[in-house]
Amino acid sequence: MKVDVYKRPEAGGKFSYLAVPEGRPIPEEATNTDWETASHNVDLDDDHTPVDDLPSQDALRQIDAKGYAISSVNKVRIGPNV
């Protein structure tokens, strides 16, 4: 699955990341935050190596459940180029 990745700054110079299926808008419940584009066309699938602190399978489960995946503030990256 291809996803678009957005980021927002958090305390301590860390970032939270939001991944949505490529081409889809940021979900309404997440639009109240100032997300900035981090990366487009990130490859996220079961056979892909885990993407740093957020394993691909966890992100895919979140996308299946709610249409997007979001990292914890303690996790620094969600995509290979982010």
N, CA, C and O of each residue as an XYZ file, in Angstrom:
328
protein
N       0.841     -1.169      0.000
C       0.000      0.000      0.000
C       0.893      1.241      0.000
O       1.887      1.305      0.723
N       0.532      2.199     -0.802
C       1.242      3.473     -0.845
C       0.516      4.454      0.065
O      -0.713      4.526      0.056
N       1.277      5.204      0.847
C       0.696      6.177      1.763
C       1.387      7.531      1.609
O       2.528      7.618      1.154
N       0.674      8.573      1.998
C       1.246      9.906      2.134
C       1.473     10.124      3.617
O       0.633      9.758      4.439
N       2.605     10.718      3.962
C       2.983     10.890      5.355
C       3.042     12.382      5.679
O       3.597     13.178      4.922
N       2.459     12.734      6.813
C       2.459     14.106      7.302
C       3.091     14.108      8.682
O       3.072     13.092      9.378
N       3.657     15.252      9.086
C       4.276     15.333     10.406
C       3.833     16.619     11.097
O       3.411     17.585     10.462
N       3.946     16.590     12.432
C       3.690     17.786     13.228
C       4.704     17.809     14.367
O       5.045     16.767     14.926
N       5.176     18.989     14.701
C       6.159     19.073     15.789
C       5.513     18.832     17.147
O       4.364     19.203     17.384
N       6.267     18.214     18.013
C       5.849     17.962     19.390
C       6.934     18.500     20.317
O       7.947     19.024     19.852
N       6.731     18.376     21.588
C       7.707     18.842     22.575
C       9.040     18.119     22.421
O       9.088     16.977     21.965
N      10.095     18.780     22.796
C      11.413     18.164     22.796
C      12.004     17.940     21.414
O      12.919     17.131     21.263
N      11.504     18.635     20.407
C      12.035     18.496     19.057
C      11.644     17.215     18.352
O      12.232     16.869     17.327
N      10.665     16.507     18.882
C      10.192     15.267     18.255
C       9.001     15.569     17.368
O       8.450     16.670     17.397
N       8.607     14.575     16.574
C       7.480     14.714     15.667
C       6.509     13.561     15.838
O       6.901     12.448     16.187
N       5.248     13.837     15.589
C       4.244     12.796     15.401
C       4.035     12.687     13.901
O       4.169     13.672     13.174
N       3.706     11.485     13.441
C       3.499     11.266     12.017
C       2.120     10.680     11.769
O       1.609      9.891     12.563
N       1.536     11.076     10.665
C       0.228     10.614     10.230
C       0.392     10.029      8.835
O       0.962     10.678      7.957
N      -0.093      8.823      8.620
C      -0.050      8.192      7.299
C      -1.475      7.931      6.835
O      -2.289      7.369      7.568
N      -1.765      8.350      5.601
C      -3.067      8.090      4.999
C      -2.824      7.453      3.639
O      -1.806      7.730      3.005
N      -3.730      6.612      3.183
C      -3.558      6.022      1.864
C      -3.329      7.123      0.816
O      -3.972      8.173      0.843
N      -2.426      6.859     -0.076
C      -2.009      7.846     -1.075
C      -3.205      8.495     -1.768
O      -4.126      7.812     -2.215
N      -3.174      9.819     -1.850
C      -4.207     10.563     -2.552
C      -5.436     10.895     -1.743
O      -6.261     11.695     -2.186
N      -5.587     10.307     -0.568
C      -6.746     10.603      0.279
C      -6.441     11.818      1.155
O      -5.287     12.058      1.510
N      -7.479     12.584      1.502
C      -7.245     13.737      2.383
C      -7.002     13.292      3.824
O      -7.309     12.161      4.203
N      -6.448     14.200      4.609
C      -6.293     13.941      6.038
C      -7.699     13.793      6.620
O      -8.560     14.631      6.355
N      -7.948     12.746      7.407
C      -9.278     12.530      7.976
C      -9.747     13.731      8.799
O      -8.948     14.417      9.436
N     -11.051     13.965      8.770
C     -11.629     15.125      9.446
C     -11.234     15.213     10.914
O     -10.975     16.308     11.415
N     -11.184     14.083     11.613
C     -10.858     14.122     13.039
C      -9.408     14.509     13.305
O      -9.046     14.802     14.445
N      -8.575     14.513     12.268
C      -7.165     14.887     12.434
C      -6.841     16.231     11.786
O      -5.686     16.656     11.819
N      -7.814     16.903     11.205
C      -7.531     18.154     10.503
C      -7.365     19.351     11.428
O      -6.955     20.422     10.981
N      -7.674     19.187     12.704
C      -7.535     20.307     13.623
C      -6.087     20.525     14.047
O      -5.820     21.392     14.879
N      -5.172     19.783     13.511
C      -3.751     19.887     13.831
C      -3.010     20.389     12.607
O      -3.401     20.099     11.476
N      -1.955     21.131     12.824
C      -1.171     21.675     11.716
C      -0.191     20.637     11.176
O       0.990     20.641     11.523
N      -0.694     19.757     10.328
C       0.153     18.748      9.702
C       0.857     19.363      8.511
O       0.264     20.152      7.776
N       2.101     19.014      8.317
C       2.816     19.428      7.112
C       3.261     18.175      6.373
O       3.536     17.144      6.986
N       3.329     18.274      5.070
C       3.709     17.121      4.267
C       5.143     16.711      4.583
O       6.052     17.541      4.597
N       5.325     15.435      4.833
C       6.660     14.896      5.085
C       7.146     14.086      3.892
O       8.311     14.180      3.507
N       6.245     13.279      3.298
C       6.642     12.418      2.194
C       5.403     11.876      1.492
O       4.379     11.617      2.124
N       5.507     11.711      0.195
C       4.433     11.100     -0.584
C       4.915      9.757     -1.116
O       6.114      9.524     -1.263
N       3.961      8.884     -1.400
C       4.265      7.635     -2.087
C       5.204      6.720     -1.293
O       6.106      6.107     -1.864
N       4.990      6.631      0.014
C       5.786      5.742      0.859
C       5.219      4.336      0.745
O       4.010      4.145      0.879
N       6.068      3.357      0.500
C       5.640      1.968      0.355
C       5.455      1.351      1.734
O       6.397      1.253      2.521
N       4.229      0.940      2.008
C       3.890      0.362      3.303
C       3.096     -0.904      3.051
O       1.932     -0.832      2.657
N       3.704     -2.071      3.271
C       2.987     -3.328      3.072
C       3.530     -4.389      4.003
O       4.564     -4.194      4.643
N       2.832     -5.515      4.082
C       3.218     -6.592      5.004
C       4.620     -7.111      4.775
O       5.294     -7.516      5.722
N       5.072     -7.106      3.522
C       6.386     -7.654      3.209
C       7.500     -6.625      3.342
O       8.678     -6.959      3.216
N       7.132     -5.388      3.595
C       8.117     -4.311      3.704
C       8.785     -4.367      5.072
O       8.147     -4.726      6.062
N      10.026     -4.025      5.129
C      10.740     -3.960      6.392
C      10.049     -2.960      7.311
O       9.569     -1.931      6.834
N       9.984     -3.228      8.599
C       9.360     -2.255      9.504
C       9.937     -0.862      9.278
O      11.135     -0.704      9.043
N       9.076      0.140      9.353
C       9.515      1.507      9.136
C       9.821      2.157     10.473
O       8.975      2.797     11.097
N      11.045      1.968     10.878
C      11.566      2.492     12.126
C      10.685      2.107     13.310
O      10.490      0.920     13.569
N      10.155      3.080     14.026
C       9.433      2.792     15.258
C       7.997      2.337     15.068
O       7.355      1.918     16.032
N       7.479      2.409     13.854
C       6.107      1.970     13.598
C       6.144      0.849     12.563
O       6.280      1.108     11.368
N       6.023     -0.390     13.022
C       6.055     -1.507     12.073
C       4.949     -1.380     11.032
O       3.851     -0.910     11.330
N       5.249     -1.800      9.822
C       4.279     -1.724      8.729
C       2.958     -2.370      9.107
O       1.892     -1.829      8.811
N       3.021     -3.529      9.761
C       1.784     -4.230     10.115
C       0.933     -3.416     11.074
O      -0.293     -3.429     10.963
N       1.549     -2.706     12.014
C       0.801     -1.862     12.942
C       0.136     -0.717     12.177
O      -1.038     -0.423     12.404
N       0.866     -0.077     11.282
C       0.293      1.011     10.491
C      -0.850      0.495      9.623
O      -1.884      1.154      9.513
N      -0.681     -0.664      9.008
C      -1.740     -1.231      8.173
C      -2.975     -1.566      8.999
O      -4.097     -1.364      8.535
N      -2.788     -2.078     10.224
C      -3.925     -2.362     11.106
C      -4.675     -1.075     11.446
O      -5.905     -1.043     11.435
N      -3.926     -0.019     11.748
C      -4.572      1.254     12.059
C      -5.341      1.788     10.849
O      -6.456      2.287     10.995
N      -4.750      1.684      9.659
C      -5.416      2.157      8.444
C      -6.679      1.350      8.190
O      -7.709      1.914      7.820
N      -6.613      0.035      8.383
C      -7.809     -0.806      8.212
C      -8.906     -0.426      9.207
O     -10.087     -0.415      8.862
N      -8.513     -0.118     10.433
C      -9.489      0.166     11.489
C     -10.102      1.559     11.392
O     -11.298      1.730     11.628
N      -9.290      2.553     11.047
C      -9.813      3.921     11.097
C      -9.491      4.770      9.873
O      -9.862      5.943      9.826
N      -8.808      4.199      8.883
C      -8.542      4.926      7.643
C      -7.242      5.706      7.622
O      -6.898      6.319      6.611
N      -6.507      5.687      8.746
C      -5.214      6.362      8.821
C      -4.406      5.727      9.944
O      -4.942      4.987     10.769
N      -3.110      6.026      9.965
C      -2.237      5.557     11.045
C      -1.538      6.770     11.622
O      -1.158      7.689     10.897
N      -1.374      6.761     12.924
C      -0.690      7.868     13.580
C       0.327      7.299     14.551
O       0.062      6.330     15.261
N       1.506      7.928     14.567
C       2.556      7.464     15.469
C       2.395      8.137     16.821
O       1.729      9.164     16.949
N       3.005      7.550     17.804
C       3.067      8.146     19.131
C       4.055      9.297     19.102
O       4.955      9.329     18.263
N       3.890     10.229     20.005
C       4.828     11.348     20.084
C       6.251     10.854     20.371
O       7.213     11.544     20.035
N       6.400      9.698     20.974
C       7.724      9.167     21.278
C       8.374      8.474     20.094
O       9.556      8.134     20.149
N       7.627      8.263     19.035
C       8.166      7.599     17.862
C       8.601      8.655     16.868
O       7.860      9.594     16.575
N       9.787      8.496     16.360
C      10.368      9.554     15.563
C      10.011      9.460     14.088
O       9.877     10.497     13.440
N       9.851      8.262     13.525
C       9.630      8.142     12.096
C       8.544      7.128     11.777
O       8.315      6.184     12.534
N       7.874      7.335     10.641
C       6.863      6.387     10.187
C       7.185      5.886      8.792
O       6.638      4.864      8.377
N       8.027      6.547      8.070
C       8.352      6.145      6.706
C       9.854      6.104      6.483
O      10.615      6.697      7.248
N      10.278      5.416      5.451
C      11.718      5.244      5.219
C      12.421      6.548      4.889
O      13.626      6.655      5.120
N      11.725      7.540      4.359
C      12.356      8.795      3.990
C      12.010      9.928      4.943
O      12.342     11.086      4.689
N      11.355      9.598      6.019
C      10.850     10.648      6.900
C      11.651     10.684      8.184
O      11.378     11.506      9.059
